[in-house]
Amino acid sequence: MAAFSLDPEQTAWCAELRALAAEQLRPLADKGAPGRVNRPLVAALGAHGLIGRLFDSGALDLCLMRESLAHACTEAETALALQGLGAHPVAAFGTPDQRARWLPEVVAGRAVAAFALSEPGAGSDAAALALEAVPDPDTDPGGPPRWRLYGEKRWISNAPEADLITVFARTGDGTGGSAGGGTGGGGGAVRAGAGDAVRAGAGDAVRAGARTAPSAPERAPALTARAPVPAPALTARAPVPAPAPTARAPVPAPAPTAPAPAPRA
């Protein structure tokens, strides 16, 4: 059976991407400030049409594109991947208005996307997430449903400066309930409390607002601390005395024997 190999067109495309990453994207990455979104780098990815390919390419092309960029500029590959993570739920599940508003901006590299899944107590285990989305009583009649978020997200790449944040929240009770992914227009840390309002389209996509609920929904009772059960005290055990040595009778020395008399001549 013949071994797998890339066709000439794919090989040439990979070479072009490596050259692009080394000659144009790497210098932009080097100018970026540590810990900040590198918007010129994201804009360059959009200008070269790479972000748009995240939404219409097959698995092999995506792998070739990311691998080729990472060969010379890992920052460019990471920025590209984050744009796809944050915006793909909008492309797949957003309302027509949301897709029209956000996708052109993301594809062009003008809007930075983020993907808010991880929490202090839940990482890649999405079923364990605790952030709640509850209906907002101030929803405008005839308008899209609104939601309020209660909880906290953590370790969200791009979150402090993102323009678009896809937020995963729970809309049901208990583990195994409904964990809905939504998209939120943001720009700050992904932390929700009683004062954070959320605008939703089609029940899932959410956009952060700035309204205050008249009253917070009933919260679950706080956990009460239980006093620890003390460990049983250790009881001292008397040492077992070593057995007293027993006297052994001395072995008597053998009695001397008289020498035999010398023979006479």
C-alpha positions in Angstrom: 0.0 0.0 0.0 1.4 3.4 -1.0 2.3 5.7 1.9 0.3 8.9 2.4 1.8 12.0 0.8 0.7 15.6 0.1 -0.1 16.6 -3.5 2.1 19.3 -5.1 -0.5 22.0 -4.5 -0.7 21.2 -0.8 3.1 21.1 -0.6 3.4 24.5 -2.3 0.7 26.0 0.0 2.6 24.8 3.1 5.8 26.4 1.8 3.9 29.7 1.2 2.5 29.7 4.7 5.9 29.0 6.3 7.4 31.9 4.4 4.5 34.2 5.3 4.9 33.3 9.0 8.7 33.8 9.0 8.8 37.0 6.9 5.7 38.9 7.9 4.0 37.4 11.0 7.0 36.7 13.1 8.1 40.3 13.1 4.6 41.4 14.2 4.6 38.8 16.9 8.0 40.0 18.2 6.5 43.5 18.6 3.6 42.3 20.7 3.4 43.2 24.4 3.5 40.1 26.8 0.1 39.2 28.2 -1.8 41.5 25.7 -3.8 40.7 22.6 -1.6 41.4 19.5 -4.2 43.1 17.3 -1.8 43.8 14.4 -1.0 40.1 14.3 -4.7 39.2 14.3 -5.4 41.8 11.6 -2.6 40.4 9.4 -4.1 36.9 9.7 -7.4 38.3 8.5 -5.8 40.4 5.7 -4.2 37.2 4.3 -7.5 35.3 4.3 -6.4 32.8 6.9 -9.1 33.4 9.5 -11.9 32.9 6.9 -10.4 29.5 6.1 -11.2 28.3 9.6 -14.9 28.2 8.7 -14.8 26.6 5.3 -11.8 24.2 5.3 -11.6 20.5 5.9 -9.7 18.9 8.7 -6.5 18.2 6.6 -6.3 21.8 5.4 -6.8 23.1 8.9 -4.0 20.9 10.1 -1.6 21.9 7.3 -2.4 25.6 7.9 -1.8 25.6 11.6 1.3 23.4 11.4 2.8 25.5 8.7 2.3 28.7 10.7 3.5 27.2 13.9 6.7 26.1 12.1 7.9 29.7 12.1 5.5 31.6 14.4 3.7 29.9 17.2 2.0 33.1 18.2 0.3 33.4 14.8 -0.9 29.8 15.1 -2.3 30.4 18.6 -4.0 33.7 17.6 -5.6 31.9 14.6 -6.9 29.0 16.7 -8.4 31.4 19.3 -10.3 33.3 16.6 -11.8 30.0 15.4 -12.6 28.7 19.0 -14.4 31.9 19.9 -16.3 32.5 16.7 -17.2 29.0 15.5 -20.2 28.7 17.8 -21.6 31.9 16.2 -21.1 30.5 12.8 -22.7 27.2 13.7 -25.5 28.3 16.1 -25.8 32.1 16.1 -28.9 33.9 14.8 -28.7 35.5 11.4 -28.2 38.9 13.0 -25.4 37.7 15.2 -23.6 36.0 12.2 -24.0 39.2 10.2 -22.7 41.4 13.0 -19.7 39.3 14.2 -18.4 37.0 11.5 -17.2 39.6 9.0 -15.4 41.4 11.8 -13.7 38.3 13.1 -12.8 37.0 9.6 -11.3 40.4 8.8 -9.2 40.4 12.0 -11.0 43.5 13.3 -12.7 41.7 16.2 -10.9 39.5 18.7 -12.8 36.4 19.9 -12.5 34.4 23.1 -13.9 31.0 24.3 -15.1 31.0 27.9 -15.4 27.4 29.1 -12.9 26.9 32.0 -13.9 27.7 35.6 -12.2 27.4 39.0 -13.8 24.0 39.5 -14.2 22.8 35.9 -11.7 22.6 33.0 -12.3 20.5 30.0 -15.0 18.6 31.8 -17.9 20.8 30.5 -20.5 18.8 32.4 -19.0 20.1 35.7 -19.4 23.8 34.9 -21.3 25.8 37.5 -21.8 29.2 35.8 -25.6 29.7 35.7 -27.7 31.5 33.1 -31.1 32.5 34.4 -33.9 34.3 32.6 -33.8 38.1 33.1 -37.2 39.4 34.3 -36.5 42.7 32.5 -36.6 41.1 29.0 -38.2 43.5 26.6 -41.6 42.3 25.3 -41.2 41.1 21.7 -37.4 41.3 21.9 -34.9 38.5 22.2 -34.7 36.7 25.6 -32.3 38.1 28.1 -30.2 36.1 30.6 -28.2 36.9 33.7 -25.0 35.1 34.5 -24.0 34.0 38.0 -20.6 32.5 38.6 -17.0 32.8 37.4 -14.8 31.8 34.5 -11.0 31.6 34.7 -8.0 31.1 32.4 -9.8 32.5 29.4 -7.4 33.5 26.6 -8.1 36.9 25.1 -10.8 37.6 27.7 -9.6 40.9 29.1 -9.6 42.5 25.6 -11.9 40.3 23.5 -14.7 41.9 21.5 -16.7 38.7 21.3 -16.8 36.0 24.0 -18.5 32.7 23.6 -19.7 31.8 27.1 -20.7 28.3 28.3 -23.3 28.4 31.0 -25.7 26.1 32.8 -29.5 26.6 32.3 -30.6 23.6 34.3 -30.1 22.3 37.8 -27.3 20.0 38.9 -24.5 18.2 37.1 -25.8 16.7 33.8 -28.3 19.5 33.3 -28.3 21.7 30.3 -25.0 23.4 29.6 -25.6 26.0 26.9 -22.9 27.7 24.9 -23.5 31.4 24.1 -21.7 34.3 22.5 -21.2 37.4 24.5 -20.0 40.8 23.4 -17.3 41.6 26.0 -14.1 43.4 26.7 -13.5 42.6 30.3 -12.8 39.6 32.5 -15.4 36.9 32.2 -16.9 37.1 35.7 -20.6 37.3 36.3 -22.6 38.5 39.3 -26.0 39.8 40.2 -25.5 43.0 38.2 -24.5 41.4 34.9 -27.2 41.2 32.2 -27.1 39.1 29.1 -28.8 39.5 25.8 -29.7 36.2 24.1 -30.8 35.2 20.7 -32.4 31.8 20.0 -31.9 30.9 23.6 -28.2 30.4 23.4 -26.2 33.3 22.0 -25.7 35.9 24.7 -24.5 39.5 24.7 -23.4 41.2 27.9 -25.3 44.3 28.9 -25.2 46.7 31.8 -28.6 46.4 33.4 -29.4 45.6 37.0 -32.0 43.1 38.0 -34.6 44.3 40.5 -33.8 41.3 42.7 -31.4 38.5 42.4 -32.9 35.0 41.9 -33.1 32.7 44.8 -29.7 31.2 45.4 -28.9 27.8 46.7 -28.2 27.7 50.4 -24.6 28.2 51.4 -22.8 25.1 52.5 -22.4 24.8 56.2 -19.1 23.8 57.7 -19.1 20.6 59.6 -16.7 20.1 62.5 -14.1 17.6 61.7 -14.5 14.3 63.6 -11.4 14.0 65.9 -9.3 11.0 65.4 -9.3 8.6 68.3 -6.5 9.2 70.8 -3.7 6.8 70.7 -3.5 4.5 73.8 -0.1 3.9 75.2 0.9 0.2 75.3 3.3 -1.0 77.9 6.5 -2.3 76.4 6.9 -6.0 76.4 9.9 -6.8 78.7 12.7 -8.7 77.1 13.0 -12.3 78.6 15.5 -12.5 81.4 18.6 -14.3 80.5 18.8 -17.9 81.9 22.0 -19.1 83.6 23.7 -21.9 81.9 25.7 -24.4 84.0 29.4 -24.2 83.2 30.8 -27.2 81.3 33.4 -28.9 83.6 36.9 -29.2 82.2 38.0 -32.7 81.5 40.0 -34.4 84.4 43.7 -34.7 83.7 44.8 -38.2 82.8 48.0 -39.7 84.4 50.8 -40.4 81.9 51.6 -44.0 81.3 54.9 -45.3 83.1 57.9 -45.5 81.0 58.9 -49.1 80.2 61.9 -50.6 82.0 65.0 -51.7 80.2 
